[in-house]
Amino acid sequence: MIRVLIADDQPLVRRGLALILAPDPAFEVVGEAEDGARAVALAHELRPDVVVMDIRMPVLDGVQATGELARTLPESRVLALSTFDMDEYVVAALRAGAYGFLPKDVSPEELIAAIHTVHTGEAAVAPRLLTRLISTYVRASSPARPRPAATAPAGLTPRELEIWQLLATGFDNAEIAGDLEISVSTVKNHITGIFTKLGVRDRAQAVIAAYESGLVAAGYGSG
């Protein structure tokens, strides 16, 4: 059972989210918080597996609360929600330590799937947000090829740069393995090393880092 804490300043939203999760025996809603400070306090008291966190709240906003939980209670993973799905909120939430970001207009099925994904430690970002994020945070005017190892960011090897580039352009592990003619397990090992060297936690943060660094640019891909 996944223990969930819901944090939102609107009582109707909190109740609605709880009602979505209630029929599913995989979830237990252990508490509700009306602001970010209360969310942090309740998380430390109740130790939920996932905190569904609104971004804009009084006292302590969702980004600050997420950052506090990432530092002090990393086992309680944050899924950020917001009516305002502007790029700066998505980036701020992910950088603060959120494992995912969804707009509040997602379907109940999408919300449930995202909570499951976050609970496993994977990133859950709505596709439309990630696509727009990629376009917004491009820092290069043309596609960049992998850099020589001597100038590689964070000491990445040429092979790691290739894999980072493919990951950032939307390839999954199997597609990366096929493109480079290596095994999926080898890809996974390389990705673990890439995350460590870049200081990122998941694929979403790696995508942001790739586009901000200029490693890839909008429009670059496999076809």
C-alpha positions as CSV (number, residue, x, y, z in Angstrom):
1,M,0.0,0.0,0.0
2,I,1.3,3.5,-0.9
3,R,0.8,6.0,1.9
4,V,-0.1,9.4,0.4
5,L,-0.2,12.9,2.0
6,I,-2.2,15.5,0.1
7,A,-1.1,19.2,0.4
8,D,-3.3,21.9,-1.2
9,D,-4.7,25.1,0.2
10,Q,-8.2,24.4,-1.3
11,P,-10.3,22.0,0.8
12,L,-12.3,21.0,-2.2
13,V,-9.2,20.0,-4.1
14,R,-7.8,18.0,-1.2
15,R,-11.1,16.2,-0.8
16,G,-11.4,15.6,-4.5
17,L,-7.9,14.1,-4.7
18,A,-8.6,11.9,-1.7
19,L,-11.8,10.7,-3.3
20,I,-10.0,9.7,-6.4
21,L,-7.5,7.6,-4.5
22,A,-10.0,6.2,-1.9
23,P,-11.5,3.4,-4.1
24,D,-8.0,2.0,-5.0
25,P,-6.7,-0.5,-2.4
26,A,-3.2,0.4,-3.4
27,F,-3.4,3.7,-1.7
28,E,-4.0,5.0,1.8
29,V,-4.4,8.8,2.3
30,V,-2.8,9.3,5.6
31,G,-3.3,13.1,5.9
32,E,-4.1,16.4,4.4
33,A,-2.3,19.8,4.7
34,E,-3.5,23.3,3.9
35,D,-0.1,24.9,3.4
36,G,3.5,24.0,2.7
37,A,4.7,24.3,6.3
38,R,1.9,22.0,7.5
39,A,2.8,19.6,4.7
40,V,6.4,19.4,5.9
41,A,5.4,18.9,9.5
42,L,2.8,16.2,8.7
43,A,5.3,14.4,6.4
44,H,7.7,14.1,9.3
45,E,5.0,12.9,11.6
46,L,3.2,10.5,9.2
47,R,6.1,9.4,6.9
48,P,4.1,9.1,3.7
49,D,5.6,7.4,0.7
50,V,4.3,10.1,-1.7
51,V,3.4,13.7,-1.0
52,V,1.0,15.2,-3.6
53,M,2.0,18.8,-3.4
54,D,0.3,21.9,-4.7
55,I,2.9,24.5,-5.9
56,R,1.1,27.7,-4.9
57,M,0.2,27.6,-1.2
58,P,0.4,30.1,1.7
59,V,2.9,30.2,4.6
60,L,5.4,28.0,2.7
61,D,4.9,27.4,-1.0
62,G,5.1,24.0,-2.6
63,V,8.6,24.5,-4.1
64,Q,10.1,25.5,-0.8
65,A,8.3,22.7,1.0
66,T,9.5,20.2,-1.7
67,G,13.1,21.4,-1.1
68,E,12.8,21.0,2.6
69,L,11.4,17.4,2.3
70,A,14.1,16.5,-0.3
71,R,16.7,17.6,2.2
72,T,15.2,16.2,5.4
73,L,12.9,13.4,4.4
74,P,13.9,12.1,1.0
75,E,12.0,8.8,1.4
76,S,8.8,10.8,1.1
77,R,8.8,11.5,-2.6
78,V,7.0,14.6,-3.9
79,L,4.6,14.7,-6.9
80,A,3.9,18.4,-7.6
81,L,0.6,19.6,-9.0
82,S,-0.4,23.0,-10.2
83,T,-3.2,24.8,-12.0
84,F,-0.4,27.0,-13.4
85,D,1.7,24.7,-15.5
86,M,4.2,27.4,-16.5
87,D,7.7,26.3,-17.3
88,E,9.3,28.1,-14.4
89,Y,7.2,26.2,-11.9
90,V,8.0,22.9,-13.5
91,V,11.7,23.6,-13.4
92,A,11.6,25.0,-9.9
93,A,9.8,22.0,-8.6
94,L,12.1,19.4,-10.2
95,R,15.2,21.3,-9.1
96,A,13.8,21.5,-5.6
97,G,13.6,17.7,-5.6
98,A,10.1,16.8,-6.9
99,Y,9.9,13.4,-8.6
100,G,7.2,14.6,-10.9
101,F,5.0,17.5,-12.0
102,L,1.4,17.3,-13.3
103,P,-1.1,20.0,-14.2
104,K,-4.3,19.7,-12.2
105,D,-6.4,19.0,-15.3
106,V,-5.0,15.5,-15.7
107,S,-7.4,12.5,-15.6
108,P,-7.7,10.5,-12.4
109,E,-6.0,7.6,-14.3
110,E,-3.0,9.8,-15.1
111,L,-2.8,10.9,-11.5
112,I,-2.9,7.4,-10.2
113,A,-0.3,6.2,-12.7
114,A,2.0,9.2,-11.7
115,I,1.8,8.4,-8.0
116,H,2.8,4.8,-8.8
117,T,5.7,6.0,-10.9
118,V,6.9,8.4,-8.3
119,H,6.7,5.8,-5.6
120,T,9.1,3.6,-7.6
121,G,11.6,6.4,-7.7
122,E,11.1,7.3,-11.4
123,A,10.2,10.7,-12.8
124,A,6.6,11.5,-13.8
125,V,6.2,14.6,-15.9
126,A,3.2,15.2,-18.1
127,P,4.4,14.8,-21.7
128,R,3.1,18.2,-22.8
129,L,5.1,19.9,-20.1
130,L,8.3,18.0,-20.8
131,T,8.0,18.8,-24.5
132,R,7.5,22.5,-23.9
133,L,10.2,22.5,-21.3
134,I,12.6,21.2,-23.8
135,S,11.8,23.9,-26.3
136,T,12.0,26.6,-23.7
137,Y,15.3,25.7,-22.2
138,V,17.3,25.3,-25.3
139,R,20.6,27.1,-25.1
140,A,22.0,26.3,-28.5
141,S,20.8,27.4,-31.9
142,S,21.7,24.2,-33.7
143,P,22.1,20.5,-32.7
144,A,25.3,19.8,-31.0
145,R,27.2,16.5,-31.4
146,P,28.8,14.8,-28.5
147,R,31.8,16.7,-27.3
148,P,35.4,15.3,-26.9
149,A,36.1,13.7,-23.6
150,A,38.6,16.4,-22.7
151,T,35.8,19.0,-22.7
152,A,32.9,16.8,-21.6
153,P,30.8,18.3,-18.8
154,A,31.4,16.6,-15.4
155,G,34.0,14.3,-16.9
156,L,31.5,12.3,-19.0
157,T,33.1,9.8,-21.5
158,P,32.3,10.0,-25.2
159,R,29.9,7.0,-24.9
160,E,28.2,8.6,-21.9
161,L,27.7,11.8,-23.9
162,E,26.1,9.8,-26.7
163,I,23.7,8.1,-24.3
164,W,22.9,11.4,-22.6
165,Q,22.1,13.0,-25.9
166,L,19.8,10.1,-27.0
167,L,18.1,10.1,-23.6
168,A,17.5,13.9,-23.9
169,T,15.9,13.5,-27.3
170,G,13.4,11.0,-26.0
171,F,14.9,7.6,-26.5
172,D,14.1,4.9,-23.9
173,N,16.7,2.4,-22.7
174,A,15.8,-0.2,-25.4
175,E,16.0,2.4,-28.2
176,I,19.3,3.6,-27.0
177,A,20.6,0.1,-26.8
178,G,19.4,-0.6,-30.4
179,D,20.8,2.6,-31.7
180,L,24.3,2.1,-30.2
181,E,24.2,-1.7,-30.6
182,I,24.8,-2.4,-26.9
183,S,22.8,-4.3,-24.3
184,V,20.0,-2.6,-22.2
185,S,21.9,-3.5,-19.0
186,T,24.9,-1.7,-20.3
187,V,22.7,1.4,-21.1
188,K,21.4,1.3,-17.6
189,N,24.9,1.2,-16.1
190,H,25.9,4.1,-18.2
191,I,22.8,6.1,-17.2
192,T,23.6,5.5,-13.6
193,G,27.1,6.9,-14.1
194,I,25.7,9.9,-16.1
195,F,23.3,10.8,-13.3
196,T,26.1,10.7,-10.8
197,K,28.5,12.8,-12.8
198,L,25.8,15.4,-13.6
199,G,24.4,15.5,-10.1
200,V,20.9,14.8,-11.3
201,R,18.4,12.3,-9.9
202,D,16.3,11.2,-12.8
203,R,15.6,11.4,-16.6
204,A,13.6,14.6,-16.3
205,Q,16.5,16.5,-14.6
206,A,18.9,14.9,-17.1
207,V,16.8,16.3,-20.0
208,I,16.8,19.8,-18.5
209,A,20.6,19.6,-18.0
210,A,21.2,18.5,-21.6
211,Y,19.2,21.3,-23.2
212,E,20.6,23.9,-20.9
213,S,24.1,22.8,-21.6
214,G,23.6,23.0,-25.4
215,L,24.3,19.3,-25.8
216,V,21.1,19.0,-27.9
217,A,18.7,21.6,-29.3
218,A,15.1,21.7,-30.2
219,G,14.3,19.6,-33.3
220,Y,17.2,17.2,-32.8
221,G,16.2,13.6,-32.8
222,S,16.4,10.2,-34.4
223,G,14.6,11.1,-37.6
